[in-house]
Amino acid sequence: MGLGTKNRQAQTADLCKQHLRETHADQLLLVEEFIREFEGSGKENDVTRWGRFTDLKDIKEEVLVRLDAYFEEWLNPS
């Protein structure tokens, strides 16, 4: 995996986490719990998991819509 790929993955992770923190600021504790659970912590940390919200076009608006839907599903499981 090249350095460019790792940088893109880190940028995607940062974009997603920033969006969640800003959009759901009233639920910040839940957002932080979601982030820790989603990407793991310590040796289990894997920022590549955020890539599931991207597509080939890498349209940021679509990424954020998918992310919000996943977060809402996490908050309110069926």
C-alpha positions as CSV (number, residue, x, y, z in Angstrom):
1,M,0.0,0.0,0.0
2,G,1.5,3.3,-1.0
3,L,1.8,6.4,1.0
4,G,-0.8,8.2,-1.1
5,T,-3.4,5.4,-0.2
6,K,-2.6,5.7,3.5
7,N,-3.0,9.5,3.3
8,R,-6.3,9.2,1.6
9,Q,-7.6,6.7,4.1
10,A,-6.5,8.9,7.0
11,Q,-8.2,11.9,5.3
12,T,-11.4,9.9,4.9
13,A,-11.3,8.9,8.6
14,D,-10.7,12.5,9.6
15,L,-13.5,13.8,7.4
16,C,-15.9,11.3,8.8
17,K,-15.0,11.9,12.5
18,Q,-15.1,15.7,12.0
19,H,-18.5,15.5,10.4
20,L,-20.0,13.3,13.1
21,R,-18.6,15.6,15.8
22,E,-20.0,18.7,14.2
23,T,-23.3,17.3,13.0
24,H,-24.1,15.5,16.2
25,A,-22.5,17.9,18.7
26,D,-25.4,17.5,21.0
27,Q,-24.5,13.8,21.3
28,L,-20.8,14.1,21.5
29,L,-20.3,11.4,24.1
30,L,-22.2,8.9,21.9
31,V,-20.2,10.1,18.8
32,E,-16.9,9.4,20.6
33,E,-18.2,6.0,21.7
34,F,-19.2,5.2,18.2
35,I,-15.8,6.3,16.8
36,R,-13.9,4.1,19.3
37,E,-16.2,1.1,18.7
38,F,-16.1,1.6,14.9
39,E,-12.4,2.0,14.3
40,G,-11.1,0.2,17.4
41,S,-8.4,1.4,19.8
42,G,-4.8,0.6,20.6
43,K,-3.5,-2.2,18.4
44,E,-7.0,-2.9,17.1
45,N,-7.2,0.7,15.6
46,D,-8.0,0.5,11.9
47,V,-8.8,3.8,10.0
48,T,-9.4,1.9,6.8
49,R,-12.9,0.9,8.2
50,W,-14.1,4.4,7.3
51,G,-13.6,3.5,3.6
52,R,-16.9,1.6,3.6
53,F,-18.6,4.9,3.3
54,T,-16.8,5.9,0.1
55,D,-17.4,4.9,-3.5
56,L,-15.5,5.0,-6.7
57,K,-16.5,8.6,-7.3
58,D,-15.5,9.7,-3.8
59,I,-18.3,12.2,-3.6
60,K,-18.0,13.7,-0.1
61,E,-21.7,14.5,0.2
62,E,-22.6,10.9,-0.5
63,V,-20.0,9.7,2.0
64,L,-21.5,11.9,4.7
65,V,-25.0,10.8,3.9
66,R,-24.0,7.1,4.2
67,L,-22.1,7.9,7.4
68,D,-25.1,9.6,9.0
69,A,-27.3,6.7,8.1
70,Y,-24.9,4.2,9.6
71,F,-24.6,6.3,12.8
72,E,-28.4,6.6,13.1
73,E,-28.7,2.9,12.7
74,W,-26.1,2.4,15.4
75,L,-28.0,4.7,17.7
76,N,-31.3,3.1,17.1
77,P,-30.8,-0.6,16.2
78,S,-33.8,-2.5,14.9
